[in-house]
Amino acid sequence: MEKCIIFIDGGYLASALRDFGNPKIDHLKFCNYLCGLCDCDVRRVRTYYYDCLPYQSNPPTPEEKERYSKKQRFMTMLKRLPRFEIKLGRLAKYPKPDGKYGFEQKKVDILLSIDLTRVAISKQIDRVILVAGDSDFVPAIQVAKDAGAITQLVYFPRTVHNELLDACDERIELSQENIQKILKNKI
């Protein structure tokens, strides 16, 4: 039986799910589903979920407080799932050329990359399941492969970098049909 760890870029997953109408998924069911798609017997050791809490100005607006509180409740729910661990970066605000502001995740990709390489090099796992789309993960994927881990990418159409697709050993494209299998309260 292969041991695997699932690494989820929470911002990527949320963004990709918006393309499918923003369905509410059962994250534990999602992880079990991903393990079931492997071509061998796989035991999930842990799921690492990487994200940021929403930006809050000083002082925060009522809308920012509500958004922050809602995300904290979501993170608490994830923390309480079996063998889930949350890793948080931060959300940075930056000015855009049009005079408005944008937001960017900081530290999320590097936290995920460090953990992925650490568990692969220490031989804690046989398989990495990565839910992401960013080519920033390619060096970490290569380190994991060099350490002997099978790397499996779970991605959504139109939201993945070709370099990441090429770097991974196996690929699973999630579709509307797959999403139906991992919805909350669906039997």
N, C-alpha and C positions, 0 to 999 in steps of 0.2 A: 504494500500500500504506500503510495506516494504522499508525502507531507507537503502541504502548500500553504502559502500566505497570500491573502488577497489584499491588494493595495488599491484604494479608491481615491481618485482626485475628486473630492466632493463638488467643487465648482464646475468641473467638467461634466459630472453626472447630472447635476441640476440643470446646467445649460442644455445638455443633450435631451433631457426629458422634456424641456419646454418645446422642443421641436415635435414632440409626440402629444402635445396638449397638456403637459405638466401633470401626468398621472401620479397618484400617491402610491409609491411602491413599498413593499415589505422588504426591508434591507436584509433581514436574516434569510428570508425566502430567496432573495436575489443571490446571496452568497452560496446558498445550498444549490440553487439552480446552476450557477457557474461551475461549481465542482462537479455536478452531474453531467456537464457537457464535455468534460475531459474524456479522453479515449482510454482511461485506465481508472483504477480504484484510487480515489483521492480523499484524504482526510484534511479538513481545514484546521490548521493550527490556530490561526488568528486572522482577523480582518483589521487592517489599519485604514482609518478614514481621515483624510486630510482636508481641511477647509479653513475658513476665516469667519469670525463673527462680523456682523455688519458694522460699517463705519458709524461712529457717533461724533458729532461736533461737540464743542465745549462752549456752552452747555448743549446737551442733546435736545433735539426737537421731540415733541410727543410721538411723531411718526417714527423717528429713529429709535426711540425707547421701545416702542411696540415691536418694531422689526427685530431689534436686538433680543428682546425677551422671547419672542417666538423662536428665534434661532437657538437661543440657550435651551429652551424646552426640547427642541429637536435633538440637540447634542446630548442632552441628558438621557433622552430615550435611547439614542444609539449606544451610549456608554453602558447602558444596562442590558444590552443584548449579550448573549454568551460569546466570549472571546472576541469582543470588539474593543478597539482602542482608538481614541480620538487624538489627533495631533493638529494643533492650531497654529496657523501663521497669523498674519495681520493684514488688514485691508488699508491700503494707502490711498489718499485722495490726491489728485494731481490736476492742474489746470489744462484745459484743452484749447486749441487754437481759436475755437469759436467763442471763447469766453466762459463756457460751461465747465463743469468738472467731471472727471472720470475717476474710476476706482480700479485698483490693481492689487492682486494678491501678492504678498511678500512672504518669502520663506517656505511656502507650501511645496513647491517643486523640489527644493533642496532637502527638506525634511523627508519627503517620500524617497528621493534618490539615495540618501544616506541610509535609511532603514532597509531599503531593497538590497543595496550592496552589502550591508552588514550581515543580514540573515543569509544571503547567498554565500558569501565568503566563509562564514562560520559553519556552513553545511547544516544549518538548522532546517532547511527545506530542500525538497526535490523540484518544486515547481513554484513559479511566480505567476499569479494571475493579476494583471494590471488593467484597471479601468481608467483609461486616460486617452488623450489624443495629442499631446504636446511632444514635439521632437526633442525637448530638453531632457527627456527621459532616456534617450538613446544611449548615452554613455553608461548609465546605470544598468540598462538592459544588457549591454555588452559585457560588463563586469559579471553580472549574474550568469550569463551564458558561459563565460570563461571559467567560472567556478563550478560549472556542471549542472546548473539549474535549467529546467525547461522554462521558457518564457512564453506566456500566453497573453495576448492582448485582447481585451474586450472593448469594442468601440461602437460608435454610432455612425451611420453613414453621414457624409458631408462634414464631419467634425473631427477628423483625424489627419495627422500629418503623414504623408507618404513615407517619409524617412523612418517614422516609428513603426508603420506597417511592415516595412522591409526588415527592420531590425529584429522583430520578434519571431520565435520559432513557429508559433501557432496563432491564429487569429479567429475571433468570433465576432461577427457583425450582429449587433442587436437590432431587431426590427420591431414593428408594432406587434407582430405575432408573439415575439419573445416577451415583450413588455406585459402582455395580457397574462402571462403565467406568473408574474411576480407582483401583481397588484395587491394592495392591502385588502383584507377581508374577502379574498377570493379563494374558494375551496377547490 
